[in-house]
Amino acid sequence: MRSFGYTVAENPADAVRIAAETPNSTFVAGGTDLLNLMKDGVQAHDHLVDVNHLDIAGVTVDGEAVRIGGLARMRQVADHPVVRREFPVLSQALLASASPQVRNMAAIGGNLLQRTRCGYFRDSGSACNKRVPGTGCPAINGHNRGHSILGGSDHCIATHPSDLAVALVALDATVHVLGPGGDRAVPVADFYLLPEATPERENALRPGELITGVSVPHAPVAAHSQYLKLRDRASFEFAVVSVAAALQMNGRTVRDVRLAFGGVGTRPWRDPRVEAALRGRELTAATMADAGRVLVSDAVAHEGNRFKIELVQRALVSILSDLGGIR
């Protein structure tokens, strides 16, 4: 691990100024992902700007939204009574993430910016277009069991790892950032970028921008929501397939539904066509199967991850059946 400079910022404007004035710098809070990447030689920075002293760690509630500070810790948000009551999918997604120790340390902003768990990306001795553009994507013809079936390109098929991001996409959340140009709000659905020909660009952040918070709008459908995570072991494991679902019924008919998927896309995956296949229809085995087929209609599987096509459809049926009271 090479040497680097270190500065403690006293306020958000100070943090952004230091980052903008210091070449090859980045922000650090909990450091649960960043420091491992630096130790492994996957990322290298000349300067770290410590943002832990900034006053953006709270969770507040008003008539429009729950507002989560960028430095709020994962456990803090998961345990918040309003989050648990009005946005259970969000609380469940956070509690299904990492380990208790990591959840106590990791900040919301850092969780949204965590990097993929693709083994080729995390091995500094392997080629990887995301880490070193133009070197290739060995996963396409290599070990790809954990990789995407949706949103990939000839340059990258790595999945996005955040459970939290999947839940936030389903809830139509907004990411708030501060940068040299001032404050900016980005819908979380637009925050993450498809790899296309530039997989090294993972999100819509501009140089020097800091995530100051996330707002999650109140919506009746959000109170009846769940997060289903299928993984290889019960703790400290990333999703093979996950589903964030919110469902509002009118009798046996779907009045409103929000769905997002993890473990299958190069970004947290939401397809309006899937929700349209359910909204206004009776929730039956047939309509859920129809929605699943829509979801995977554009899937591109590889030798190791072809099983995800069936698995994600089964996961969708399972969570909708639970929410809809279908036995």
Number of C-alpha atoms within 10 A of each C-alpha: 12 9 9 11 11 15 14 17 20 14 14 19 16 15 24 25 15 21 25 17 11 16 12 14 21 24 25 21 22 22 17 18 16 21 15 14 18 14 12 14 15 16 15 19 14 14 20 20 21 19 24 19 14 20 15 18 20 15 21 13 15 9 7 11 15 20 20 25 24 28 26 24 25 26 21 19 24 22 14 13 12 17 20 16 13 19 28 22 30 28 26 23 25 25 21 23 23 17 12 14 10 18 23 14 18 21 26 29 26 23 24 23 19 14 20 19 15 20 16 22 22 19 15 16 10 15 18 25 20 25 19 15 15 14 13 17 22 19 23 20 10 12 16 22 17 22 29 29 25 24 22 24 19 11 23 26 31 32 27 29 27 24 30 25 30 31 33 26 24 26 28 16 22 21 24 23 21 21 22 16 10 10 13 14 15 16 16 25 21 13 18 22 18 20 23 16 15 16 24 17 14 19 17 13 18 12 14 23 24 24 25 24 23 25 24 23 19 19 15 13 19 25 19 20 27 24 26 22 24 18 15 11 9 10 13 14 16 24 25 22 23 27 32 30 26 28 22 20 19 10 10 14 16 18 16 18 22 25 24 25 30 31 31 32 23 28 29 30 24 20 13 12 12 21 19 15 18 22 20 16 15 17 20 17 12 11 16 23 17 15 20 21 17 19 24 19 11 11 19 16 22 20 12 16 18 17 13 24 21 12 15 23 21 14 20 24 19 17 22 23 16 12 16 19 10 14 6
